[in-house]
Amino acid sequence: MSISDEFLEYVLDQFSKWGGVSVRKMFGGAGLYRDQKMFGLIADDVAYLKVDDSNREDYEKVDSSAFNPYPEKGKSVVMPYYEIPVDVLENPDQLIEWSKKSLAIANKSKKKKKK
């Protein structure tokens, strides 16, 4: 996994209206954070947002695929992140709308873990 600085800058620029989005590089990719919660990730110059039952259908309707961190090893590990559709990524307002749902999911999952 790797990411180019150009793609990383592009994604952050798309979030500029929302503010407070930061990136932490890890494992050859990067996590997207807001309010210290990871709501998305970038791997191999593809951006993903966190999903659960509340928003998964939005991604499946447009044939978005789930993040698989080990495709080259023949493993199928599905994580709760789906690829951001290109038309959403290119539209900052829509990207922020979808990302707010992912941030809410991240906030919910953190609360469950604390219990």
Sequence and secondary structure as in RCSB ss.txt:
>XXXX:A:sequence
MSISDEFLEYVLDQFSKWGGVSVRKMFGGAGLYRDQKMFGLIADDVAYLKVDDSNREDYEKVDSSAFNPYPEKGK
SVVMPYYEIPVDVLENPDQLIEWSKKSLAIANKSKKKKKK
>XXXX:A:secstr
    HHHHHHHHHHTTTT   EEEEETTEEEEEETTEEEEEEETTEEEEE  TTTHHHHHHTT  B  S GGGT 
    SEEE  HHHHT HHHHHHHHHHHHHHHHHHHHHHH 
